[in-house]
């Protein structure tokens, strides 16, 4: 048979057949986790996290343990020992932008003086533009339909533009951290613009940030075609950035950043790993899923009455509607039991922004979900475990009211969380001292090696 007459193999059929081998030879009995006392998800049997380290950066409090029993408590967050609610209330009272101050607090451990903050803000402004030709060579050449992948790739690419990328001294990591915090918004917006052109077939436009603007102001300026925004919009976005900036060492993306940093790899690799973690729908990607879930609910109910909303929530939990995951996105948290303090603060802001607009009805729907979901979970799961709304429930609505496209929801989270990741990376490199290396219990049987001539046909 001539070479031209040889049937062409279908690589996708081959992949399908190989995966059948995987399904045949790979199985783990779920009971093995209990038999070997495995802390699945690094969780203790009572749902608390396995203690993996100590930190000075953040305290996330949602319960206390008394006589070995987990007791629910109102949620609290402390940035470097300061109650987040106090930080937010002072920012609002003084009518100023607070994200830059929070970045300084997380990185250096104390609130800056006016002079220290001015120096820090000037550094952020100095580094707010991308390196020459970076957008053209890195972002435009290989557009991505998923902006989180582009963020991770772009952060890795910045390694090549750094004259000293491998130095893990404090000064160098601080310098890299400030540059990344300043540049992430520009990367995020550029990735979105390129995605618009390459995948949505819409116009693409690039605007330079203004040096005198805050990070929140520049995000809105560079994202919008007309560069116009109101101060109320910018202050609202600033508060969202403040509330997403940090959440303890145990959340998945921060823990990922610390795990990778414990190997003494470079800053760009560690932060890119955190972005990859945040993308997942069980973590930061949940804010995107909340918006998607709302569209399912709107299509599945004729009105927003409690009865109809509750009935649809039951369908979600039963995997009969939505994405069939059985989840009500925006509800439940690994630490918070009675309340997520960020939710209460964002809800007040969302109500204020939605009042008298077309978003008022959508706010009412979210409020109904928050009120009704705990009852649905309790009855459908036959559980008395308290369930509260988390920060994702209202953040998506706020972003929509700010005219921020849905595909930017999770990248916006990444831009906000970056100072927290950088602070934890610095703490891990300076004080961690050991590479993280947990154990996995092997549960396979020992089998002999069989020569290839004796294995038979596939």
N, C-alpha and C positions, 0 to 999 in steps of 0.2 A: 504494500500500500504506500503510495507516495505521501510525502510529508504534508502536501496540501490537502490530502483526503483524510488525514487523521482527525477524528471528531474533536472539536474544541471542548475542553472541560469547562464546566460552569463552576467558578470558584465559590459562589454563594451556596451551591448545592453541596460542595465539599465541606464548607464550614458547617452547614446544617448537619451533615453526617458525622463530622467530628464531635459536634456538640451532643449528639446522641450518645457517643461514648462517655462524655462527661456525665450526663444524667445517669448512665448505667453504673458507673463506678464511683460516684461521689455522693455520699449521704452522711449526715451527722444526726444521730438520734437526739431529738430535743431534750430527752431526759438526761443526757450526758452533762449538760450544763449544771443541773442540780446535783447530780451524783458526784461531780468533782468540785462542787462549791465554786463554780465559775461566776464571777461578777459580770454578767452580761451588760454591755454598754458601760462598763466601769461603774455600775450601780450596786449598792448594797441591797439586800432583800427588802428593806423598808423604803427603797426608792432614793435614799440619799446617795450622794456621790462618793466614790472611793477617794480617800485622801491621798493626793498625789504630790502635794507640795505646800509651800507657804508663800504668801505674797503680801506686799505693802500697798498694792495698787487699788484694789476694789474689794468690797464686801457685799455680797448679794444674799439677802436674808429673807426667807419665806416660811421658816418653821423653826422650832427648837425641839431638842430631844430631852424628854423627862422620863426617868426610870426605864430607859431603853425604848420609849415610844415616841414616834414623830408627831409633834403637836403643831397643827397649822397656826400660822401667825400672819398678820398683815405684812405685805411685801415692803422691803426697804432696800435702797442701793446707796452705797457710800463710795464716792470717788476720793481716794486718798484720805479717808476718814470723814469727809464732809458729805452730809446728806444731800443727795441729788435734788431733792425737792427744794432745799434751801438755795442751791446753786441756781435752779431754774427761776424760783420766785424773785431772787435778787436781779437776775438778768432782765426779767419782765419789768420789775419795779424801776430799774434804772434805764429801761428802754434802750438797750445797747445789744451789740452782738457778742455772744459768749463762747462760741465754739473754739476760737483761738485761745482764749483763756483756759478752757478745759483741756485743750491739747497740752499747754504748758504744765498745767497741774498734773496731768497723768504722766508726762514724761519726767518731770523734775521733782515731783513730790510735794510741792507747796504752791499756793496761789502766788502769782507774780505781782510785784509792785507795778505801778504805772510805767516806770522806766523800763523794767524788765519786759513787760508786755509789749511796749512800743518797739523794743529791739527784736523781740520774737516775731511780731507782726511784719516788721521790715524784712526779716529773713524769709518768711513765707511769701511775701510779695516778690522778693528777688528771685525765688525759685518757682514761681507760679507758671512760667511758660515752659514748654517742652524743649528739649535740645534741638538744635538746628536740624531740619529735615526728618525729625523723628516721626511725625505724623505721616509724612509721605512714604518713608522707607519701612516703617514697622506696621502702622495701622492701615493705611490705604492699600498697600500691596497685598495683604492677606485679610480681607474683611471677614468678620464672623457674624453669624446670625444670632449668636448668644453673646451678649456683651460681657458676661463674667469671664468667659474664656479669653476674650480679647484683653480684659484687664489683667488676668494672670500672665498672659503672654507678654504684654507690654511691660509689666513690672520686671519680668525676667530679662527683657531686652535692654532695660535701663542699666543692667550690669555692664554692658559693652560701652556705655557712655560714661562710666564712672572711672576716674583715673586711679582710684584706690578701692576696688570693690571687696577685697578679701580681708581687710583689716578689721578685726573684731574688738578693737580698743573702744573704750567708752566714747571718746570724742568722735571717732569715725562713725560709730553706729548712730550717735545723736545727729550728726550731720546728714547721714543717709535718711534717717527718720524724718527730719524736717523737710528734706527735699521731696520725699515720697508723699507726705501729707499735703504739701503744696501742689504737687504735680498730679495727684490722683484725679481731682476734678477735671483737669484738662484732658487727661487720658479718657476718662469716662465720657465726656461730651464729644470728643473727637471720634471715639468708637461708635457712639450713637449716630453721629452724622454720616459716617462711612456706611454704617448698616442701612441707614435710610436710602442712600443712593444705590447700594449694591443689591439689596434685597427687597426694599419697598418701592424702588423706582421713583423716589422723590428727590427734591432738591437738597443739596448738601451745602452747608455754609459754616465757615469758621470765623469766630470772633476772638480777638485777643482780650485777655482779662485786664481789668483796670487795677493798677497797683494800689490805689487808695481804697479799693473795695474789700469787704470781708469775703471769706470763702463762700458763704451763702449767697451774697450778692453776685459774685462772679459766676457761680453755677447758673443762676437764672439769666444773667446777661449773655453768657456764651451759648446757652442752650436754645434761646429763643431767636427766631429770625430777625425780629425788630429790636432785640436787645433791651426791651422795655419790661419793667417790673415795678411793683409798688413796694414801699417799705414794709407794709404789713405782710406781704408775701415773703420777703426776704427774712424778716424776723421769725416768721413761722417755720421756714426751712431751717434757719439757724437753731431753733429749739429742737427740731427733729434730729439734727446732727449732734447736738449736745446729749440728747437722751439715748442715742445709739452708740455713743463714743466708746463705751466700756461696759463689760458685764462679767467681770471676774475671770479667774484663770481656768475655770472648768468648762465654759461653753466650748463647743467643738472647734470652732475656728481659732480661738485663742489658745486652746490646748494644743491644737495642731501646730500653731506657730511656735509654741514652747517646745514641743517634742522635736520639731525639725531644728530649732535653735540649739537644743541640747547637744546636737552633733557637732556644733561649731561650724556649720555651713555659713554661707554669706547671707546678708540681709535680704537680698532680692529673692533668693530661693525660699527663705522662710516666709516672707510675706505673700509670695505667690501661692504657697501651700495653704495659707490661711484663706485666701480668696477661693481656692478650689473647694475648701470645706464649706465656706459660707454659701456657695452656689446651691448646695443641696436643699431639696424641699423640706427636709426635716430640720433645717437650720434657717439661714437667712432667706433662702428661696421661698419660704413659707409666705412672705409678704406678697409675692407674685401669686401664689396659690389662693390667698384670700380674695384677691381681685377676681381671679378666675371663678372661684366658688360663688361669689356674688352674682356673676352673670348666670350661672346655673340656677340660682335661687330666683332671680328675677324672671327667668324664662319658665320656671316651674310653679310659680304661684300667681294667682289672679289678682290678689291684693296683698298688702303687707300686714294683715291681721295676725295676731299672735297664734291663732289656731292654724292658719295656713303655713306660717313660718315654722312652727313646731313640727307639723306633719312632714315638712320637707327636710328638716334637720334629722328626723328619725330615718328618712330614706337615705340620707348621707351616711349615718352611722351604720345602717344595715347594708351598705355598699350597693344600694339600689339606684343611686343618683350621683350626679357630680362626676368626679374622676374615679369613683368606685373604690377609693382607698379606705373608706370607713372613718375618715378623719373630718372633723370640723375645724378647718384652718383658722387660726387666730384664737383658739381656745386651748387652754392647758399649758403647763410649763413644768420643766424638770425641778425647779426650785420653789417657785411661787405657788402658794396653795389658796389663800384667801383673796389675794390681790396682787397684781403687778403694778408697782407704783408708776411706771412709765405710762401704762394704759390710762390711768386716771388723769394724768397731766395732758396727754395727747387728746383724750376725749374732750376735755374742756376747750382746748385749742380748736379741735375739729368742729365743735358745736358753734363756737364763735364765728369761725370762717364760713360755716354752712348756712348760718341763720339768714333767711330771706333769699336764698339762692335755690337753684334746681337741685343742689346736693342735700337739701334738708331732708328729703324723703329717704335718700340713701343712708343718711346718718341714723334715721329712725329704724331702718332695717338692721343696721349694725347693732344698735342698742337692743333690738329685739333678740338678735342672736346671742348677745352677751347675757341677757336675762334668762333666755329659755334653754340654752345649750346645757347648763349644769343639770337641769331636771331631766333632759333627754338622755344625757350620759348616765345619770344615776339609774334611770329606769331601764334603758336598753342594755347597759353593761352590768346591771344588778350590783352597783358599787356605791359605797358611801364616801369614796375619795373626793375631796373638794376639787372643783375645776374652776379656774378663773380665766378671764380674757387676758391675752398677752399683748405685747406691744404691736404685733403685726395686724391686729384687728382693725385699728383705726389709722395706721400709718399710710396704708394704700389710699384711703379716701383723701387724706391730707395731700398726698402727692398728686392725686387727680385734680383736686381743687387748685393746686399750684401749677396745673397744666404740665406736669411732669409725666412723660409717656410711661406706660406700664412696664415696658422692658427695661426701664432705668430704676425700677424699685429696688432690686437687690444690689446693683452697682452703687446706688446712693447709700445703702446700708454699708457697703464696703468702704466707701469714702469716709463715712462717719466713724467706723470701727477701727480705721487704720491707726490712729494715735494709741488706742488701747493695745493693739497688736504690737506696735513698736515698743511701748512701755514694758510689756511682758517679755518681749524678746530681749530687751536690755537687761531686765532683772534676771532672766534665765541664764544669759551668757555670763553675767558678773557674779551671780550668787548660786546658780544651780549646781554646778560642779560635777555633775555626772550625766552621762547619756541615758535617756529614758529607755528602759528595756524590760517591759513586762513579759510575763510568761504565757504560753499557750499550751494546754494539756494535749498531747498527741493521743488520739483514740483509734488509730488504724492498727490493723494486725500486721505482724511481720510476715513477709512472703518472700520466697526465693526469686532470684533473677532468672528469667527464662531466656535462653538464646533465641535470636530472631527466627532462626530456621525451625524452631519447635513451637512457635506461637500460633500456627494455623492461619487460616484466611480470616479477613475482617468480615 
